[in-house]
Amino acid sequence: MLLYKYMPSDRFFHNLKIRFTPAEDLNDPRELIPDIRLKDPDGYAADIVQRNLSSTYFRFLWEHPEVGMEEAWRRISLAARQFTDSFDHAGKAQEIFDMFMRVTNRNVGVLSLSESPDNELMWAHYANNYDGFVVGLDSESDFFRPKRGEPKICGELMNVIYSDTRPVVYVEPGKLDIPKEIFFTKTTKWSYEREWRMLKFLEMAGEVKNVGGKNIHLFDVPSSAIKEVIFGTKISKDARNTVEGLLSANAPHVVLKKVRFDQANGLLVENV
């Protein structure tokens, strides 16, 4: 199966490197935003107290040798009850959410692809208003296989789920098991994109460029993975000649196509 990447410029063809984008730079601000909830809000604080009670008690005795054991236990027990009674469940969920977003943005990048090479909105939004390109990539390529050392959610090509219900993550003390659906869910407003995506561990990028103070993580795409290049209707002759020359030198097997508007059928993809 071919999956398509809409591109606004010819940069990709010069080095065959493609960007994986962290969540904070995706065009939908609601992407990768889990609904964090405490699985047992009342029991969460009690569990924290139970796991720390003994160590806190003995530390108190060590730091306050003048206090007797019974009095020390009374004070620690009182502090534990006060902690449980005043525990901020919503604040804890927000703290976990903030941690998840920091870790995700620092470590995980997203490559977004589409099943469709002839979507008029995507040509306008992502291919520089028909002045760019669409690259057809072979989903069976090793490029879309997990690499040694990658986290388990990375390197796997998956289709996006479109739902207006945010994925819920129920958290227990000391446990944060993030389901992979978090990374592959978008609202139904985006369903026209027919998206597939793959995640990458950003530390494994082949090249990192700093552009305007932001790191851009680039990964090498094997030329064998590129099967088609589709030219936009507004592409200049010079830009097209440049891309054709680069492909002739680095990926001569690639099939060249173009899009055109047909009055009866809309946007069509045809061979050059």
TIKOLMAR-572571 format. One record per residue (C-alpha): residue number from 1; residue in three letters; chain; x, y negated, z negated. Coordinates in Angstrom, 2 decimals. Example, Ala and Ser with C-alpha at 12.3 -4.5 7.8 and 13.67 -1.06 7.14 Angstrom:
TIKOLMAR-572571
<atom nr="1" rest="ALA" kette="A" xx="12.30" yy="4.50" zz="-7.80"/>
<atom nr="2" rest="SER" kette="A" xx="13.67" yy="1.06" zz="-7.14"/>
end
This chain:
TIKOLMAR-572571
<atom nr="1" rest="MET" kette="A" xx="0.00" yy="0.00" zz="0.00"/>
<atom nr="2" rest="LEU" kette="A" xx="1.16" yy="-3.50" zz="0.80"/>
<atom nr="3" rest="LEU" kette="A" xx="0.77" yy="-6.28" zz="-1.74"/>
<atom nr="4" rest="TYR" kette="A" xx="1.24" yy="-9.90" zz="-0.81"/>
<atom nr="5" rest="LYS" kette="A" xx="3.12" yy="-12.82" zz="-2.32"/>
<atom nr="6" rest="TYR" kette="A" xx="2.07" yy="-16.31" zz="-1.23"/>
<atom nr="7" rest="MET" kette="A" xx="5.07" yy="-18.66" zz="-1.01"/>
<atom nr="8" rest="PRO" kette="A" xx="5.22" yy="-22.42" zz="-0.42"/>
<atom nr="9" rest="SER" kette="A" xx="8.75" yy="-22.57" zz="1.04"/>
<atom nr="10" rest="ASP" kette="A" xx="11.49" yy="-20.48" zz="2.67"/>
<atom nr="11" rest="ARG" kette="A" xx="13.68" yy="-20.31" zz="-0.47"/>
<atom nr="12" rest="PHE" kette="A" xx="13.03" yy="-16.59" zz="-0.97"/>
<atom nr="13" rest="PHE" kette="A" xx="14.43" yy="-15.68" zz="2.44"/>
<atom nr="14" rest="HIS" kette="A" xx="17.82" yy="-17.22" zz="1.71"/>
<atom nr="15" rest="ASN" kette="A" xx="18.64" yy="-14.95" zz="-1.24"/>
<atom nr="16" rest="LEU" kette="A" xx="15.79" yy="-12.39" zz="-1.54"/>
<atom nr="17" rest="LYS" kette="A" xx="15.26" yy="-13.36" zz="-5.17"/>
<atom nr="18" rest="ILE" kette="A" xx="11.80" yy="-13.78" zz="-6.64"/>
<atom nr="19" rest="ARG" kette="A" xx="10.69" yy="-15.57" zz="-9.77"/>
<atom nr="20" rest="PHE" kette="A" xx="9.00" yy="-13.92" zz="-12.74"/>
<atom nr="21" rest="THR" kette="A" xx="7.05" yy="-16.58" zz="-14.60"/>
<atom nr="22" rest="PRO" kette="A" xx="6.55" yy="-16.80" zz="-18.39"/>
<atom nr="23" rest="ALA" kette="A" xx="3.01" yy="-17.20" zz="-19.69"/>
<atom nr="24" rest="GLU" kette="A" xx="3.39" yy="-20.90" zz="-20.52"/>
<atom nr="25" rest="ASP" kette="A" xx="4.10" yy="-21.68" zz="-16.84"/>
<atom nr="26" rest="LEU" kette="A" xx="1.22" yy="-19.71" zz="-15.30"/>
<atom nr="27" rest="ASN" kette="A" xx="-1.47" yy="-21.75" zz="-13.59"/>
<atom nr="28" rest="ASP" kette="A" xx="-4.28" yy="-20.48" zz="-15.84"/>
<atom nr="29" rest="PRO" kette="A" xx="-3.77" yy="-21.76" zz="-19.42"/>
<atom nr="30" rest="ARG" kette="A" xx="-5.93" yy="-18.91" zz="-20.74"/>
<atom nr="31" rest="GLU" kette="A" xx="-3.67" yy="-16.15" zz="-19.48"/>
<atom nr="32" rest="LEU" kette="A" xx="-1.94" yy="-13.84" zz="-21.95"/>
<atom nr="33" rest="ILE" kette="A" xx="-3.98" yy="-15.40" zz="-24.78"/>
<atom nr="34" rest="PRO" kette="A" xx="-5.13" yy="-12.62" zz="-27.11"/>
<atom nr="35" rest="ASP" kette="A" xx="-7.90" yy="-12.94" zz="-29.67"/>
<atom nr="36" rest="ILE" kette="A" xx="-5.96" yy="-12.08" zz="-32.83"/>
<atom nr="37" rest="ARG" kette="A" xx="-8.09" yy="-10.78" zz="-35.70"/>
<atom nr="38" rest="LEU" kette="A" xx="-7.24" yy="-9.18" zz="-39.04"/>
<atom nr="39" rest="LYS" kette="A" xx="-8.62" yy="-5.64" zz="-39.00"/>
<atom nr="40" rest="ASP" kette="A" xx="-9.62" yy="-5.84" zz="-42.67"/>
<atom nr="41" rest="PRO" kette="A" xx="-9.46" yy="-9.49" zz="-43.77"/>
<atom nr="42" rest="ASP" kette="A" xx="-10.15" yy="-8.80" zz="-47.44"/>
<atom nr="43" rest="GLY" kette="A" xx="-7.84" yy="-5.82" zz="-47.57"/>
<atom nr="44" rest="TYR" kette="A" xx="-5.01" yy="-7.60" zz="-45.71"/>
<atom nr="45" rest="ALA" kette="A" xx="-4.01" yy="-9.78" zz="-48.67"/>
<atom nr="46" rest="ALA" kette="A" xx="-4.49" yy="-6.91" zz="-51.11"/>
<atom nr="47" rest="ASP" kette="A" xx="-2.21" yy="-4.71" zz="-49.03"/>
<atom nr="48" rest="ILE" kette="A" xx="0.50" yy="-7.39" zz="-48.97"/>
<atom nr="49" rest="VAL" kette="A" xx="0.26" yy="-7.67" zz="-52.77"/>
<atom nr="50" rest="GLN" kette="A" xx="0.37" yy="-3.91" zz="-53.26"/>
<atom nr="51" rest="ARG" kette="A" xx="3.46" yy="-3.50" zz="-51.07"/>
<atom nr="52" rest="ASN" kette="A" xx="5.33" yy="-6.27" zz="-52.88"/>
<atom nr="53" rest="LEU" kette="A" xx="4.07" yy="-6.00" zz="-56.45"/>
<atom nr="54" rest="SER" kette="A" xx="6.74" yy="-3.71" zz="-57.90"/>
<atom nr="55" rest="SER" kette="A" xx="9.69" yy="-5.46" zz="-56.27"/>
<atom nr="56" rest="THR" kette="A" xx="8.35" yy="-8.87" zz="-57.35"/>
<atom nr="57" rest="TYR" kette="A" xx="7.88" yy="-7.63" zz="-60.92"/>
<atom nr="58" rest="PHE" kette="A" xx="11.42" yy="-6.28" zz="-61.24"/>
<atom nr="59" rest="ARG" kette="A" xx="12.90" yy="-9.39" zz="-59.63"/>
<atom nr="60" rest="PHE" kette="A" xx="11.03" yy="-11.52" zz="-62.13"/>
<atom nr="61" rest="LEU" kette="A" xx="12.43" yy="-9.47" zz="-65.02"/>
<atom nr="62" rest="TRP" kette="A" xx="15.94" yy="-9.86" zz="-63.58"/>
<atom nr="63" rest="GLU" kette="A" xx="15.60" yy="-13.60" zz="-63.19"/>
<atom nr="64" rest="HIS" kette="A" xx="13.83" yy="-14.14" zz="-66.55"/>
<atom nr="65" rest="PRO" kette="A" xx="15.38" yy="-11.76" zz="-69.10"/>
<atom nr="66" rest="GLU" kette="A" xx="13.86" yy="-13.80" zz="-71.94"/>
<atom nr="67" rest="VAL" kette="A" xx="10.34" yy="-12.71" zz="-70.91"/>
<atom nr="68" rest="GLY" kette="A" xx="9.09" yy="-9.37" zz="-72.16"/>
<atom nr="69" rest="MET" kette="A" xx="7.91" yy="-6.62" zz="-69.84"/>
<atom nr="70" rest="GLU" kette="A" xx="4.26" yy="-6.93" zz="-70.80"/>
<atom nr="71" rest="GLU" kette="A" xx="4.23" yy="-10.70" zz="-70.38"/>
<atom nr="72" rest="ALA" kette="A" xx="6.10" yy="-10.41" zz="-67.09"/>
<atom nr="73" rest="TRP" kette="A" xx="3.50" yy="-7.98" zz="-65.77"/>
<atom nr="74" rest="ARG" kette="A" xx="0.68" yy="-10.27" zz="-66.91"/>
<atom nr="75" rest="ARG" kette="A" xx="2.19" yy="-13.22" zz="-65.05"/>
<atom nr="76" rest="ILE" kette="A" xx="2.86" yy="-11.26" zz="-61.88"/>
<atom nr="77" rest="SER" kette="A" xx="-0.65" yy="-9.77" zz="-61.92"/>
<atom nr="78" rest="LEU" kette="A" xx="-2.17" yy="-13.23" zz="-62.35"/>
<atom nr="79" rest="ALA" kette="A" xx="-0.12" yy="-14.59" zz="-59.44"/>
<atom nr="80" rest="ALA" kette="A" xx="-1.21" yy="-11.62" zz="-57.32"/>
<atom nr="81" rest="ARG" kette="A" xx="-4.91" yy="-12.32" zz="-58.02"/>
<atom nr="82" rest="GLN" kette="A" xx="-4.46" yy="-15.98" zz="-57.19"/>
<atom nr="83" rest="PHE" kette="A" xx="-2.72" yy="-15.07" zz="-53.93"/>
<atom nr="84" rest="THR" kette="A" xx="-5.53" yy="-12.67" zz="-52.95"/>
<atom nr="85" rest="ASP" kette="A" xx="-8.30" yy="-15.12" zz="-53.87"/>
<atom nr="86" rest="SER" kette="A" xx="-6.76" yy="-18.01" zz="-51.93"/>
<atom nr="87" rest="PHE" kette="A" xx="-5.47" yy="-16.02" zz="-48.94"/>
<atom nr="88" rest="ASP" kette="A" xx="-6.05" yy="-17.94" zz="-45.67"/>
<atom nr="89" rest="HIS" kette="A" xx="-7.29" yy="-15.27" zz="-43.25"/>
<atom nr="90" rest="ALA" kette="A" xx="-7.72" yy="-17.65" zz="-40.32"/>
<atom nr="91" rest="GLY" kette="A" xx="-4.31" yy="-19.21" zz="-40.96"/>
<atom nr="92" rest="LYS" kette="A" xx="-2.66" yy="-15.79" zz="-41.00"/>
<atom nr="93" rest="ALA" kette="A" xx="-4.29" yy="-14.85" zz="-37.69"/>
<atom nr="94" rest="GLN" kette="A" xx="-3.08" yy="-18.15" zz="-36.21"/>
<atom nr="95" rest="GLU" kette="A" xx="0.45" yy="-17.51" zz="-37.53"/>
<atom nr="96" rest="ILE" kette="A" xx="0.49" yy="-14.09" zz="-35.83"/>
<atom nr="97" rest="PHE" kette="A" xx="-0.87" yy="-15.61" zz="-32.62"/>
<atom nr="98" rest="ASP" kette="A" xx="1.84" yy="-18.29" zz="-32.59"/>
<atom nr="99" rest="MET" kette="A" xx="4.51" yy="-15.65" zz="-33.13"/>
<atom nr="100" rest="PHE" kette="A" xx="3.14" yy="-13.54" zz="-30.27"/>
<atom nr="101" rest="MET" kette="A" xx="3.15" yy="-16.51" zz="-27.90"/>
<atom nr="102" rest="ARG" kette="A" xx="6.72" yy="-17.49" zz="-28.84"/>
<atom nr="103" rest="VAL" kette="A" xx="8.03" yy="-13.97" zz="-28.33"/>
<atom nr="104" rest="THR" kette="A" xx="6.07" yy="-13.49" zz="-25.09"/>
<atom nr="105" rest="ASN" kette="A" xx="7.18" yy="-16.76" zz="-23.52"/>
<atom nr="106" rest="ARG" kette="A" xx="10.80" yy="-16.07" zz="-24.46"/>
<atom nr="107" rest="ASN" kette="A" xx="10.92" yy="-12.51" zz="-23.16"/>
<atom nr="108" rest="VAL" kette="A" xx="8.22" yy="-11.64" zz="-20.61"/>
<atom nr="109" rest="GLY" kette="A" xx="7.83" yy="-12.86" zz="-17.03"/>
<atom nr="110" rest="VAL" kette="A" xx="4.96" yy="-12.18" zz="-14.62"/>
<atom nr="111" rest="LEU" kette="A" xx="5.04" yy="-11.53" zz="-10.88"/>
<atom nr="112" rest="SER" kette="A" xx="1.60" yy="-12.05" zz="-9.33"/>
<atom nr="113" rest="LEU" kette="A" xx="0.66" yy="-10.40" zz="-6.03"/>
<atom nr="114" rest="SER" kette="A" xx="-2.55" yy="-10.02" zz="-4.06"/>
<atom nr="115" rest="GLU" kette="A" xx="-4.25" yy="-7.30" zz="-2.08"/>
<atom nr="116" rest="SER" kette="A" xx="-5.34" yy="-9.93" zz="0.43"/>
<atom nr="117" rest="PRO" kette="A" xx="-3.09" yy="-11.74" zz="2.96"/>
<atom nr="118" rest="ASP" kette="A" xx="-5.91" yy="-13.82" zz="4.43"/>
<atom nr="119" rest="ASN" kette="A" xx="-7.49" yy="-15.60" zz="1.49"/>
<atom nr="120" rest="GLU" kette="A" xx="-8.14" yy="-19.19" zz="2.52"/>
<atom nr="121" rest="LEU" kette="A" xx="-7.99" yy="-20.59" zz="-1.02"/>
<atom nr="122" rest="MET" kette="A" xx="-4.72" yy="-18.85" zz="-1.80"/>
<atom nr="123" rest="TRP" kette="A" xx="-3.12" yy="-20.08" zz="1.41"/>
<atom nr="124" rest="ALA" kette="A" xx="-4.11" yy="-23.61" zz="0.36"/>
<atom nr="125" rest="HIS" kette="A" xx="-3.08" yy="-23.29" zz="-3.30"/>
<atom nr="126" rest="TYR" kette="A" xx="0.04" yy="-21.13" zz="-3.19"/>
<atom nr="127" rest="ALA" kette="A" xx="1.39" yy="-21.42" zz="0.36"/>
<atom nr="128" rest="ASN" kette="A" xx="1.67" yy="-25.19" zz="0.57"/>
<atom nr="129" rest="ASN" kette="A" xx="-1.65" yy="-25.70" zz="2.34"/>
<atom nr="130" rest="TYR" kette="A" xx="-0.82" yy="-23.29" zz="5.19"/>
<atom nr="131" rest="ASP" kette="A" xx="2.68" yy="-24.68" zz="5.63"/>
<atom nr="132" rest="GLY" kette="A" xx="4.21" yy="-21.68" zz="3.83"/>
<atom nr="133" rest="PHE" kette="A" xx="4.38" yy="-17.92" zz="4.08"/>
<atom nr="134" rest="VAL" kette="A" xx="2.96" yy="-14.67" zz="2.81"/>
<atom nr="135" rest="VAL" kette="A" xx="5.36" yy="-11.79" zz="2.21"/>
<atom nr="136" rest="GLY" kette="A" xx="4.05" yy="-8.23" zz="2.31"/>
<atom nr="137" rest="LEU" kette="A" xx="5.81" yy="-5.96" zz="-0.20"/>
<atom nr="138" rest="ASP" kette="A" xx="5.70" yy="-2.16" zz="-0.31"/>
<atom nr="139" rest="SER" kette="A" xx="4.15" yy="-1.08" zz="-3.60"/>
<atom nr="140" rest="GLU" kette="A" xx="5.98" yy="2.26" zz="-3.30"/>
<atom nr="141" rest="SER" kette="A" xx="9.38" yy="0.55" zz="-3.42"/>
<atom nr="142" rest="ASP" kette="A" xx="11.71" yy="1.28" zz="-6.33"/>
<atom nr="143" rest="PHE" kette="A" xx="11.44" yy="-2.44" zz="-7.06"/>
<atom nr="144" rest="PHE" kette="A" xx="8.06" yy="-1.64" zz="-8.62"/>
<atom nr="145" rest="ARG" kette="A" xx="9.40" yy="1.07" zz="-10.92"/>
<atom nr="146" rest="PRO" kette="A" xx="10.48" yy="0.61" zz="-14.54"/>
<atom nr="147" rest="LYS" kette="A" xx="14.20" yy="0.14" zz="-15.08"/>
<atom nr="148" rest="ARG" kette="A" xx="16.30" yy="1.66" zz="-17.82"/>
<atom nr="149" rest="GLY" kette="A" xx="16.32" yy="-0.52" zz="-20.89"/>
<atom nr="150" rest="GLU" kette="A" xx="13.07" yy="-2.35" zz="-20.14"/>
<atom nr="151" rest="PRO" kette="A" xx="10.28" yy="-2.53" zz="-22.76"/>
<atom nr="152" rest="LYS" kette="A" xx="7.43" yy="-0.13" zz="-22.12"/>
<atom nr="153" rest="ILE" kette="A" xx="5.07" yy="-2.80" zz="-20.75"/>
<atom nr="154" rest="CYS" kette="A" xx="7.60" yy="-3.93" zz="-18.14"/>
<atom nr="155" rest="GLY" kette="A" xx="8.29" yy="-2.64" zz="-14.65"/>
<atom nr="156" rest="GLU" kette="A" xx="4.84" yy="-1.13" zz="-14.07"/>
<atom nr="157" rest="LEU" kette="A" xx="2.66" yy="-2.44" zz="-11.24"/>
<atom nr="158" rest="MET" kette="A" xx="-0.98" yy="-2.75" zz="-12.33"/>
<atom nr="159" rest="ASN" kette="A" xx="-4.13" yy="-4.33" zz="-10.96"/>
<atom nr="160" rest="VAL" kette="A" xx="-5.63" yy="-7.21" zz="-12.92"/>
<atom nr="161" rest="ILE" kette="A" xx="-8.86" yy="-6.76" zz="-14.87"/>
<atom nr="162" rest="TYR" kette="A" xx="-11.31" yy="-9.64" zz="-14.49"/>
<atom nr="163" rest="SER" kette="A" xx="-13.35" yy="-10.28" zz="-17.61"/>
<atom nr="164" rest="ASP" kette="A" xx="-14.69" yy="-13.32" zz="-19.45"/>
<atom nr="165" rest="THR" kette="A" xx="-14.14" yy="-11.57" zz="-22.78"/>
<atom nr="166" rest="ARG" kette="A" xx="-10.71" yy="-12.15" zz="-24.26"/>
<atom nr="167" rest="PRO" kette="A" xx="-8.87" yy="-8.97" zz="-25.24"/>
<atom nr="168" rest="VAL" kette="A" xx="-9.05" yy="-8.51" zz="-29.01"/>
<atom nr="169" rest="VAL" kette="A" xx="-6.02" yy="-7.44" zz="-31.04"/>
<atom nr="170" rest="TYR" kette="A" xx="-6.82" yy="-6.13" zz="-34.52"/>
<atom nr="171" rest="VAL" kette="A" xx="-3.85" yy="-6.57" zz="-36.84"/>
<atom nr="172" rest="GLU" kette="A" xx="-2.93" yy="-4.61" zz="-39.93"/>
<atom nr="173" rest="PRO" kette="A" xx="-0.21" yy="-5.59" zz="-42.42"/>
<atom nr="174" rest="GLY" kette="A" xx="3.20" yy="-4.85" zz="-40.93"/>
<atom nr="175" rest="LYS" kette="A" xx="1.70" yy="-3.70" zz="-37.62"/>
<atom nr="176" rest="LEU" kette="A" xx="1.28" yy="-5.61" zz="-34.35"/>
<atom nr="177" rest="ASP" kette="A" xx="0.39" yy="-3.24" zz="-31.54"/>
<atom nr="178" rest="ILE" kette="A" xx="-0.33" yy="-5.37" zz="-28.48"/>
<atom nr="179" rest="PRO" kette="A" xx="-2.33" yy="-3.48" zz="-25.82"/>
<atom nr="180" rest="LYS" kette="A" xx="-1.10" yy="-3.94" zz="-22.29"/>
<atom nr="181" rest="GLU" kette="A" xx="-4.53" yy="-5.21" zz="-21.23"/>
<atom nr="182" rest="ILE" kette="A" xx="-3.47" yy="-8.55" zz="-22.76"/>
<atom nr="183" rest="PHE" kette="A" xx="-1.02" yy="-8.98" zz="-19.89"/>
<atom nr="184" rest="PHE" kette="A" xx="-3.35" yy="-7.80" zz="-17.12"/>
<atom nr="185" rest="THR" kette="A" xx="-6.63" yy="-9.62" zz="-17.84"/>
<atom nr="186" rest="LYS" kette="A" xx="-7.95" yy="-12.83" zz="-16.27"/>
<atom nr="187" rest="THR" kette="A" xx="-11.35" yy="-14.50" zz="-16.26"/>
<atom nr="188" rest="THR" kette="A" xx="-13.83" yy="-13.69" zz="-13.51"/>
<atom nr="189" rest="LYS" kette="A" xx="-13.28" yy="-17.12" zz="-11.94"/>
<atom nr="190" rest="TRP" kette="A" xx="-10.00" yy="-15.74" zz="-10.57"/>
<atom nr="191" rest="SER" kette="A" xx="-11.38" yy="-12.50" zz="-9.17"/>
<atom nr="192" rest="TYR" kette="A" xx="-11.12" yy="-13.80" zz="-5.59"/>
<atom nr="193" rest="GLU" kette="A" xx="-7.33" yy="-13.40" zz="-5.89"/>
<atom nr="194" rest="ARG" kette="A" xx="-7.59" yy="-9.58" zz="-6.09"/>
<atom nr="195" rest="GLU" kette="A" xx="-4.41" yy="-9.68" zz="-8.10"/>
<atom nr="196" rest="TRP" kette="A" xx="-1.86" yy="-7.05" zz="-9.00"/>
<atom nr="197" rest="ARG" kette="A" xx="1.02" yy="-7.90" zz="-11.25"/>
<atom nr="198" rest="MET" kette="A" xx="4.21" yy="-6.63" zz="-12.77"/>
<atom nr="199" rest="LEU" kette="A" xx="6.03" yy="-7.76" zz="-15.90"/>
<atom nr="200" rest="LYS" kette="A" xx="9.77" yy="-8.05" zz="-16.34"/>
<atom nr="201" rest="PHE" kette="A" xx="12.01" yy="-8.49" zz="-19.36"/>
<atom nr="202" rest="LEU" kette="A" xx="13.47" yy="-11.92" zz="-18.61"/>
<atom nr="203" rest="GLU" kette="A" xx="16.87" yy="-11.09" zz="-20.08"/>
<atom nr="204" rest="MET" kette="A" xx="17.36" yy="-8.65" zz="-17.20"/>
<atom nr="205" rest="ALA" kette="A" xx="17.05" yy="-11.36" zz="-14.53"/>
<atom nr="206" rest="GLY" kette="A" xx="19.70" yy="-11.27" zz="-11.82"/>
<atom nr="207" rest="GLU" kette="A" xx="20.00" yy="-15.06" zz="-11.89"/>
<atom nr="208" rest="VAL" kette="A" xx="18.79" yy="-17.85" zz="-14.15"/>
<atom nr="209" rest="LYS" kette="A" xx="18.60" yy="-21.41" zz="-12.83"/>
<atom nr="210" rest="ASN" kette="A" xx="17.88" yy="-24.49" zz="-14.90"/>
<atom nr="211" rest="VAL" kette="A" xx="15.48" yy="-26.74" zz="-13.04"/>
<atom nr="212" rest="GLY" kette="A" xx="14.35" yy="-29.90" zz="-14.79"/>
<atom nr="213" rest="GLY" kette="A" xx="15.31" yy="-28.47" zz="-18.17"/>
<atom nr="214" rest="LYS" kette="A" xx="13.37" yy="-25.23" zz="-17.60"/>
<atom nr="215" rest="ASN" kette="A" xx="14.95" yy="-21.84" zz="-16.99"/>
<atom nr="216" rest="ILE" kette="A" xx="13.83" yy="-20.10" zz="-13.80"/>
<atom nr="217" rest="HIS" kette="A" xx="14.37" yy="-16.32" zz="-13.94"/>
<atom nr="218" rest="LEU" kette="A" xx="15.04" yy="-14.69" zz="-10.57"/>
<atom nr="219" rest="PHE" kette="A" xx="15.10" yy="-10.97" zz="-9.78"/>
<atom nr="220" rest="ASP" kette="A" xx="16.60" yy="-9.33" zz="-6.70"/>
<atom nr="221" rest="VAL" kette="A" xx="14.15" yy="-7.83" zz="-4.21"/>
<atom nr="222" rest="PRO" kette="A" xx="15.63" yy="-5.06" zz="-2.00"/>
<atom nr="223" rest="SER" kette="A" xx="15.20" yy="-5.87" zz="1.67"/>
<atom nr="224" rest="SER" kette="A" xx="13.65" yy="-2.43" zz="2.16"/>
<atom nr="225" rest="ALA" kette="A" xx="10.68" yy="-3.52" zz="0.02"/>
<atom nr="226" rest="ILE" kette="A" xx="9.78" yy="-6.30" zz="2.48"/>
<atom nr="227" rest="LYS" kette="A" xx="7.50" yy="-5.04" zz="5.23"/>
<atom nr="228" rest="GLU" kette="A" xx="5.71" yy="-8.10" zz="6.60"/>
<atom nr="229" rest="VAL" kette="A" xx="6.08" yy="-11.86" zz="6.74"/>
<atom nr="230" rest="ILE" kette="A" xx="3.06" yy="-13.92" zz="7.74"/>
<atom nr="231" rest="PHE" kette="A" xx="3.50" yy="-17.50" zz="8.92"/>
<atom nr="232" rest="GLY" kette="A" xx="1.01" yy="-20.20" zz="7.99"/>
<atom nr="233" rest="THR" kette="A" xx="-0.90" yy="-22.15" zz="10.59"/>
<atom nr="234" rest="LYS" kette="A" xx="0.95" yy="-25.41" zz="9.83"/>
<atom nr="235" rest="ILE" kette="A" xx="4.50" yy="-24.10" zz="9.59"/>
<atom nr="236" rest="SER" kette="A" xx="7.02" yy="-26.12" zz="11.56"/>
<atom nr="237" rest="LYS" kette="A" xx="8.98" yy="-24.63" zz="14.44"/>
<atom nr="238" rest="ASP" kette="A" xx="12.27" yy="-25.29" zz="12.61"/>
<atom nr="239" rest="ALA" kette="A" xx="11.10" yy="-23.57" zz="9.42"/>
<atom nr="240" rest="ARG" kette="A" xx="9.86" yy="-20.58" zz="11.37"/>
<atom nr="241" rest="ASN" kette="A" xx="13.12" yy="-20.30" zz="13.30"/>
<atom nr="242" rest="THR" kette="A" xx="15.08" yy="-20.44" zz="10.04"/>
<atom nr="243" rest="VAL" kette="A" xx="13.07" yy="-17.62" zz="8.49"/>
<atom nr="244" rest="GLU" kette="A" xx="13.21" yy="-15.48" zz="11.61"/>
<atom nr="245" rest="GLY" kette="A" xx="16.99" yy="-15.90" zz="11.71"/>
<atom nr="246" rest="LEU" kette="A" xx="17.40" yy="-14.95" zz="8.05"/>
<atom nr="247" rest="LEU" kette="A" xx="15.19" yy="-11.90" zz="8.48"/>
<atom nr="248" rest="SER" kette="A" xx="17.03" yy="-10.84" zz="11.61"/>
<atom nr="249" rest="ALA" kette="A" xx="20.27" yy="-10.86" zz="9.62"/>
<atom nr="250" rest="ASN" kette="A" xx="19.06" yy="-9.38" zz="6.33"/>
<atom nr="251" rest="ALA" kette="A" xx="15.86" yy="-7.44" zz="7.02"/>
<atom nr="252" rest="PRO" kette="A" xx="15.46" yy="-6.80" zz="10.78"/>
<atom nr="253" rest="HIS" kette="A" xx="12.75" yy="-4.17" zz="10.19"/>
<atom nr="254" rest="VAL" kette="A" xx="10.24" yy="-6.72" zz="8.89"/>
<atom nr="255" rest="VAL" kette="A" xx="7.11" yy="-7.16" zz="11.01"/>
<atom nr="256" rest="LEU" kette="A" xx="6.33" yy="-10.80" zz="11.79"/>
<atom nr="257" rest="LYS" kette="A" xx="2.74" yy="-12.00" zz="11.80"/>
<atom nr="258" rest="LYS" kette="A" xx="0.79" yy="-15.24" zz="11.70"/>
<atom nr="259" rest="VAL" kette="A" xx="-2.59" yy="-16.46" zz="10.59"/>
<atom nr="260" rest="ARG" kette="A" xx="-5.02" yy="-18.41" zz="12.73"/>
<atom nr="261" rest="PHE" kette="A" xx="-8.54" yy="-19.71" zz="12.34"/>
<atom nr="262" rest="ASP" kette="A" xx="-11.28" yy="-18.13" zz="14.41"/>
<atom nr="263" rest="GLN" kette="A" xx="-14.56" yy="-20.01" zz="14.71"/>
<atom nr="264" rest="ALA" kette="A" xx="-16.62" yy="-16.86" zz="14.29"/>
<atom nr="265" rest="ASN" kette="A" xx="-14.54" yy="-14.83" zz="11.84"/>
<atom nr="266" rest="GLY" kette="A" xx="-12.55" yy="-17.34" zz="9.81"/>
<atom nr="267" rest="LEU" kette="A" xx="-8.91" yy="-16.72" zz="8.94"/>
<atom nr="268" rest="LEU" kette="A" xx="-7.30" yy="-13.85" zz="10.85"/>
<atom nr="269" rest="VAL" kette="A" xx="-3.88" yy="-12.18" zz="10.57"/>
<atom nr="270" rest="GLU" kette="A" xx="-2.31" yy="-11.10" zz="13.85"/>
<atom nr="271" rest="ASN" kette="A" xx="1.07" yy="-10.10" zz="15.19"/>
<atom nr="272" rest="VAL" kette="A" xx="3.39" yy="-12.79" zz="16.47"/>
end
